[in-house]
Amino acid sequence: MRHKIVLYNPRAVFWTMPLALIALASALDRDKYEVVIVDGRLHTTETLLNQLGDALCLGVTVLTGAPLRDALEVTRAARARRPDLPVIWGGWHPSLFPEMCASEPAVTAAVIGQGEETFSEIVDRLAAKETLDNVPGCALNPSASASASLNPPRPMRDINTFPRHDYSFVPVEDYFKLKGQRQLDYISSQGCRFRCNFCADPAVYNRGWYGYTPERMVGEIADLWRRYHFTDLNLQDETYFTQQKRVAAVAEGFLREGLPFTWTGTLRADQGRRIDDTTFALCKRSGLRRVMIGMEAGSQETIDRIQKDIKVEDMWLTAEKLLRHDIGAIINVIVGFPDEPPESVAESLRVARELRAMSSQFELAVFYFKPYPGNPIAERLRAQNYRFPVSLEEWADFDYIGSGNDWLSEAQQREIEHFKFYQRFAYSGNRSPLRWPLQKLSRWRVERRAYALPLERKLVEWLKPAQALS
């Protein structure tokens, strides 16, 4: 008789497939465990609760913000339905706040970082009715531990040693419908070797990085395409273009297999500078339609302060290569770092505007810096008595995408919000007669920083309110 494991993905406003839960489910022994994945975006809480009657445990993947709020509510409801049920949390929030998460009365243990081995050991212990003491890579609720609540760390493993991800655990066609396109999410690497001092990734993976071999990646994706016939592949890696040789081999594999989909991937500006035109041309032929680049800032002084380890000219050189090969880009910008001078913020917007104007296929995403633990900037702020949320409920209210922060004036925030709105239209490739007047006016406003009496913005936002992103 197999033990039943229920995994839950909390509600969120995006439709990315629950890759972390697919990875956990795929890593468990099929002869010993039956795994059911319930997605709060697709199913009701009652659907989840009805699965728990004979379950060995419930696993929940947890992101900071609104998903954390849903995770708390569902976890507490599950514990009320079955007081004896072990509940295991994993994901970004427990990895950064393991003891806080494990102190929640309804949570039995919190997995830190890479979860495949740790979760497998936890469920094996539960099946054998053993304690979770000394399971590496997790924190334990004090009531579940006879010793220390924070167990020893678990070394990061090469992801090539883990089994293939089995997408049959989730209703793939339902995600296609919700996305409005046949787009498959996939992750081919884990971690990031870089040291950006505003990012939590180095704290979780200790700057480790492992990527699938090209042979494994091409073989898996070819099999997935033959099964699901997706038209676009969304690579969710932190930095997909880390190794040029690997990227080229994968692109050659896509072409060799005759795979007819387009694809997107993440790219650092310095990687774009180093990757040669031959590789970009190969990627384009294999279906690359767009990359996502973290420019972060337009001021070299700010780039150096946040330890991004790129040069401003890297962004220009990369943009020119993308333009030559007809590849689109989403360029991410962060404004309002602590003590960032107004001139730096203005320079970031200027550089972003000029990059945006290079191609209608280039898009901008402008974010406000929000301090999040696990990095040097946050530790400096903590030393300066900056108040971070101190409970799970407070972290559930954390909005890492919303407007404004503590280091920008109201005037700066107004200009940034105007810029974010008008740049969307100013350089759009949509040349329809109805949009043309708005495009002309938007470009005039952006290029002159002239945002007085923004009546057209108020009208557009009244007709089509912006969707919440977090």
C-alpha positions as a printed Julia matrix, in Angstrom:
470×3 Matrix{Float64}:
   0.0    0.0     0.0
   1.41   3.37   -1.02
   1.36   6.4     1.28
  -0.48   9.46   -0.01
   1.39  12.78   -0.17
  -0.58  15.96   -0.84
   1.27  19.02   -2.17
  -0.28  22.5    -2.3
   0.53  25.53   -4.44
  -0.97  28.74   -2.94
  -3.12  31.23   -4.83
  -1.28  33.93   -6.82
  -1.97  36.31   -9.71
   0.42  34.59  -12.16
  -0.11  31.29  -13.98
   3.38  29.77  -13.92
   3.18  26.0   -13.54
   4.11  24.76  -10.03
   7.56  23.56  -11.03
   8.83  23.21   -7.45
   6.03  20.81   -6.55
   6.49  18.87   -9.79
  10.18  18.5    -8.86
   9.34  17.22   -5.36
   6.72  14.79   -6.63
   9.06  13.46   -9.32
  11.82  12.82   -6.78
   9.69  10.55   -4.56
   9.67   6.78   -4.89
   6.58   5.88   -6.99
   6.42   2.42   -5.43
   6.07   3.91   -1.94
   4.16   7.15   -2.49
   1.09   8.39   -4.35
   1.39  12.16   -4.88
  -1.5   14.58   -5.43
  -0.82  18.23   -6.34
  -3.56  20.75   -5.55
  -3.17  24.28   -6.95
  -5.04  27.05   -5.13
  -5.35  28.91   -8.44
  -7.29  26.0    -9.92
  -8.99  24.4    -6.95
 -10.87  25.43   -3.8
  -9.6   24.98   -0.27
 -12.32  22.38    0.24
 -10.84  20.38   -2.65
  -7.55  20.28   -0.78
  -9.13  19.41    2.56
 -11.01  16.51    0.98
  -7.67  15.0    -0.09
  -6.25  14.93    3.43
  -8.27  12.13    5.03
  -5.7    9.38    4.36
  -2.65  11.56    3.64
   0.73  10.91    5.25
   1.57  14.62    5.12
   0.85  17.93    3.4
   3.63  19.86    1.65
   3.21  23.56    0.82
   5.47  25.75   -1.32
   5.54  29.3     0.07
   6.39  32.68   -1.48
   6.48  35.94    0.47
   3.45  38.2     0.12
  -0.06  37.16   -0.89
   0.88  33.47   -1.47
   2.13  33.33    2.13
  -1.25  34.56    3.36
  -3.02  31.78    1.46
  -0.46  29.23    2.69
  -1.15  30.25    6.27
  -4.92  30.03    5.87
  -4.82  26.67    4.12
  -2.25  25.21    6.52
  -4.34  26.2     9.54
  -7.5   24.84    7.92
  -5.7   21.55    7.18
  -4.5   21.27   10.76
  -8.02  22.0    12.04
  -9.4   19.25    9.79
  -6.66  16.79   10.77
  -4.82  17.78   13.97
  -2.38  14.87   13.6
  -1.33  15.76   10.01
   2.34  16.72    9.54
   2.62  19.9     7.43
   5.92  20.65    5.68
   6.67  24.07    4.2
   9.3   24.76    1.55
  10.19  27.42   -1.01
  11.7   30.89   -0.85
  10.06  32.17    2.33
  10.91  29.15    4.52
  14.43  29.11    3.06
  15.02  32.65    4.31
  12.95  32.45    7.5
  13.12  28.77    8.5
  12.75  29.21   12.25
   9.94  31.76   11.91
   8.04  29.37    9.64
   8.7   26.33   11.8
   7.44  28.25   14.85
   3.96  28.5    13.31
   1.93  25.97   15.38
   0.37  24.4    12.27
   3.76  23.79   10.58
   5.79  20.69   11.43
   8.98  21.51    9.51
  10.37  24.09    7.09
  12.68  22.95    4.28
  15.63  25.21    3.46
  16.86  25.62   -0.12
  16.99  22.64   -2.45
  14.12  20.4    -1.39
  14.22  17.12   -3.29
  16.46  15.16   -0.92
  15.26  16.82    2.27
  11.57  16.29    1.55
  12.19  12.69    0.47
  13.97  11.97    3.75
  11.19  13.67    5.73
   8.42  11.56    4.16
  10.5    8.38    4.59
  10.86   9.23    8.29
   7.13   9.95    8.6
   6.24   6.68    6.85
   8.5    4.8     9.25
   6.99   6.7    12.23
  10.4    8.11   13.09
  11.25  11.6    14.39
  12.61  14.32   12.1
  15.53  15.08   14.41
  18.77  15.76   12.51
  17.22  15.6     9.03
  19.66  17.93    7.21
  18.29  21.0     5.48
  15.26  21.88    7.58
  13.98  23.6    10.71
  11.56  21.82   13.04
   8.65  23.05   15.1
   9.78  22.86   18.74
   6.97  20.42   19.46
   8.29  18.06   16.75
  11.93  18.09   17.87
  13.65  16.56   20.84
  16.8   18.59   20.13
  17.64  21.82   18.28
  14.94  23.24   16.02
  17.41  24.18   13.25
  18.93  21.03   11.78
  22.34  20.95   10.03
  22.44  22.32    6.46
  22.29  20.02    3.43
  24.86  20.54    0.65
  23.51  21.57   -2.74
  23.3   18.65   -5.19
  23.89  18.65   -8.94
  20.35  18.68  -10.36
  21.4   16.17  -13.04
  21.25  13.52  -10.29
  17.51  14.1    -9.78
  14.83  12.32  -11.84
  13.05  13.91  -14.78
  10.18  16.22  -13.9
   6.89  14.46  -14.56
   4.33  17.03  -15.75
   1.52  14.48  -15.55
   1.2   15.46  -11.87
  -0.55  18.68  -13.01
  -3.29  19.44  -15.58
  -1.04  21.03  -18.21
  -3.91  21.9   -20.55
  -5.6   23.92  -17.79
  -2.5   26.11  -17.47
  -2.44  26.62  -21.24
  -6.03  27.87  -21.09
  -5.35  30.21  -18.17
  -2.23  31.62  -19.83
  -4.12  32.17  -23.08
  -1.35  30.36  -24.98
   0.25  26.94  -25.15
   3.28  28.0   -23.13
   5.19  25.41  -21.1
   7.24  26.48  -18.07
  10.56  24.69  -17.56
  13.65  25.19  -15.43
  17.01  23.87  -16.59
  19.32  25.15  -13.85
  19.33  26.08  -10.2
  21.16  28.82   -8.33
  23.25  31.78   -9.46
  27.0   32.35   -9.23
  26.77  36.14   -8.93
  26.85  38.35   -5.82
  24.27  41.11   -6.3
  23.91  42.54   -2.8
  20.18  43.22   -3.08
  19.28  39.63   -3.99
  18.39  36.72   -1.7
  19.6   33.99   -4.07
  23.21  33.91   -2.76
  21.92  33.36    0.78
  19.8   30.38   -0.28
  22.16  28.65   -2.73
  25.51  30.06   -1.52
  26.32  31.19   -5.09
  26.18  27.59   -6.31
  24.89  26.81   -9.81
  24.03  23.55  -11.57
  22.52  23.15  -15.01
  21.16  20.19  -16.9
  23.46  18.77  -19.54
  22.39  19.77  -23.07
  21.59  16.12  -23.84
  19.23  15.81  -20.89
  17.6   19.16  -21.5
  16.98  18.6   -25.22
  15.75  15.04  -24.63
  13.29  16.08  -21.92
  11.94  19.08  -23.83
  11.55  17.08  -27.04
   9.54  14.46  -25.14
   7.43  17.17  -23.5
   6.71  18.78  -26.86
   5.65  15.45  -28.38
   3.26  15.0   -25.45
   1.84  18.54  -25.07
   2.56  20.3   -28.41
   3.27  23.64  -26.75
   4.06  26.63  -28.95
   6.29  28.55  -26.52
   8.84  27.45  -23.91
   9.34  29.72  -20.89
  12.71  28.97  -19.27
  12.44  29.98  -15.6
  16.17  29.85  -14.79
  17.78  32.58  -12.68
  20.46  32.99  -15.37
  19.9   30.7   -18.36
  22.79  32.06  -20.46
  25.45  31.23  -17.83
  27.47  28.96  -20.16
  27.66  29.88  -23.85
  28.74  26.38  -24.9
  25.73  24.83  -23.15
  23.34  27.39  -24.64
  24.66  26.72  -28.15
  24.42  22.94  -27.71
  20.79  23.21  -26.57
  19.88  25.45  -29.52
  21.53  22.98  -31.91
  19.54  20.2   -30.25
  16.24  22.05  -30.74
  17.07  22.46  -34.43
  18.21  18.85  -34.81
  14.97  17.59  -33.26
  12.91  19.88  -35.49
  11.11  21.43  -32.5
   8.78  24.17  -33.8
   8.23  26.29  -30.67
   9.59  29.71  -29.68
  11.4   30.19  -26.38
  12.5   32.79  -23.83
  15.39  32.87  -21.33
  17.11  35.02  -18.73
  20.31  36.86  -19.67
  22.75  39.08  -17.76
  24.08  42.1   -19.66
  27.7   40.95  -19.27
  26.74  37.53  -20.59
  25.15  39.2   -23.6
  28.38  41.1   -24.22
  30.44  37.91  -24.14
  28.12  35.72  -26.22
  29.15  35.93  -29.85
  26.92  36.72  -32.81
  27.15  33.15  -34.08
  25.52  31.85  -30.89
  22.82  34.54  -30.92
  22.06  33.68  -34.57
  21.86  29.98  -33.64
  19.5   30.74  -30.75
  17.31  32.86  -33.02
  17.07  30.05  -35.58
  16.11  27.63  -32.81
  13.2   29.85  -31.76
  14.56  32.41  -29.26
  12.1   35.29  -29.33
  12.93  37.24  -26.17
  15.32  37.48  -23.25
  14.89  39.01  -19.8
  17.75  41.23  -18.63
  18.34  42.77  -15.22
  19.93  46.12  -16.0
  18.89  47.33  -12.51
  20.47  50.82  -12.77
  21.77  53.25  -15.39
  24.39  54.84  -13.14
  27.72  53.0   -12.99
  28.22  54.22   -9.43
  24.94  52.6    -8.35
  25.69  49.42  -10.31
  28.99  49.15   -8.45
  27.33  49.83   -5.08
  24.84  47.01   -5.58
  27.63  44.69   -6.77
  25.89  43.85  -10.01
  29.33  43.36  -11.59
  28.37  44.71  -15.01
  29.19  47.9   -16.9
  26.58  50.25  -18.33
  28.12  49.71  -21.76
  27.41  45.95  -21.41
  23.72  46.79  -21.64
  24.18  48.86  -24.79
  26.36  46.21  -26.48
  23.88  43.47  -25.59
  20.93  45.54  -26.84
  22.7   46.13  -30.16
  23.28  42.39  -30.58
  19.65  41.61  -29.81
  18.58  44.25  -32.31
  20.82  42.75  -35.01
  19.28  39.32  -34.49
  15.67  40.51  -34.12
  15.38  39.25  -30.55
  13.09  41.01  -28.1
  13.88  41.86  -24.48
  12.27  42.67  -21.16
  14.67  45.04  -19.39
  14.29  45.18  -15.61
  15.16  48.38  -13.75
  15.19  48.93   -9.97
  14.92  52.44   -8.54
  15.18  53.81   -5.01
  18.07  51.91   -3.46
  18.89  53.22    0.05
  20.75  56.53   -0.2
  20.61  56.46   -4.0
  20.98  60.09   -5.13
  18.22  61.63   -7.29
  20.7   61.95  -10.15
  21.15  58.17  -10.22
  17.4   57.55  -10.37
  17.07  60.07  -13.21
  19.96  58.44  -15.06
  18.36  54.99  -14.74
  15.16  56.32  -16.3
  17.12  58.06  -19.06
  19.1   54.95  -19.99
  15.95  52.83  -19.78
  14.11  55.23  -22.08
  16.89  55.2   -24.7
  17.08  51.39  -24.61
  13.29  51.18  -24.91
  13.39  53.48  -27.94
  15.8   51.15  -29.77
  13.13  48.59  -30.63
   9.4   48.08  -30.31
  10.37  44.55  -29.18
  12.12  45.93  -26.11
   9.92  46.28  -23.03
  10.65  47.85  -19.66
   9.72  46.69  -16.19
  10.47  49.29  -13.5
  10.46  48.14   -9.87
  10.96  49.92   -6.58
  13.67  48.55   -4.32
  12.07  46.69   -1.43
  14.42  45.46    1.33
  14.23  41.7     1.66
  16.49  39.74    4.05
  19.28  37.46    2.93
  21.61  40.07    1.41
  24.15  42.72    2.5
  21.89  45.73    1.87
  19.22  44.28    4.14
  21.79  43.5     6.83
  23.05  47.09    6.75
  19.49  48.37    7.07
  18.89  46.02    9.99
  22.0   47.41   11.69
  20.51  50.89   11.18
  17.32  49.74   12.97
  15.18  49.6     9.82
  12.0   47.79   10.77
  11.37  44.6     8.83
   8.17  42.57    9.24
   8.45  40.43   12.36
   5.68  37.85   11.85
   4.31  35.63    9.1
   1.18  37.8     8.97
   3.28  40.92    8.41
   5.34  39.23    5.71
   2.06  38.17    4.06
   1.31  41.9     3.64
   4.73  42.53    2.05
   4.25  43.95   -1.46
   7.51  43.56   -3.38
   6.06  44.95   -6.62
   3.8   47.78   -5.47
   4.63  51.47   -5.9
   6.93  53.52   -3.74
   9.49  52.89   -1.02
  11.15  54.7     1.9
  14.02  56.25   -0.07
  12.21  58.16   -2.82
  10.46  61.49   -2.5
   6.81  61.84   -3.47
   7.85  63.88   -6.52
  10.23  61.12   -7.64
   7.56  58.48   -7.2
   5.05  60.51   -9.23
   7.54  60.86  -12.08
   8.42  57.15  -11.97
   4.75  56.15  -12.11
   4.18  58.51  -15.05
   7.25  57.1   -16.8
   6.11  53.51  -16.24
   2.74  54.3   -17.79
   3.75  56.42  -20.77
   6.78  54.4   -21.92
   4.44  51.46  -22.58
   2.75  53.43  -25.35
   5.54  55.75  -26.5
   7.54  53.08  -28.31
   4.9   50.43  -28.92
   4.89  48.51  -32.18
   1.09  48.81  -32.39
   0.52  51.52  -35.03
  -3.26  51.39  -35.14
  -5.02  54.7   -35.92
  -6.8   54.64  -32.55
  -3.53  54.36  -30.61
  -1.48  56.77  -32.74
  -2.46  60.0   -30.88
  -1.7   58.38  -27.52
   1.64  57.12  -28.82
   2.67  60.56  -30.08
   1.65  62.28  -26.86
   3.27  59.57  -24.72
   6.59  59.89  -26.56
   6.49  63.68  -26.18
   5.88  63.35  -22.45
   8.58  60.72  -21.85
  11.29  62.44  -23.87
  10.65  65.83  -22.22
   9.72  64.52  -18.76
   6.54  66.56  -19.16
   3.86  64.9   -17.06
   1.6   67.81  -16.06
  -2.17  67.3   -16.47
  -2.01  63.57  -17.36
  -5.67  63.39  -18.37
  -5.14  60.67  -20.97
  -3.49  58.46  -18.35
  -6.45  58.86  -16.01
  -8.81  57.97  -18.88
  -6.86  54.83  -19.89
  -6.59  53.63  -16.3
 -10.29  54.26  -15.77
 -11.19  52.26  -18.88
  -8.71  49.47  -18.09
  -7.57  49.34  -14.45
  -4.11  47.89  -13.9
  -4.0   44.29  -12.67
  -2.39  43.62   -9.3
   0.98  41.9    -9.7
   1.51  40.6    -6.18
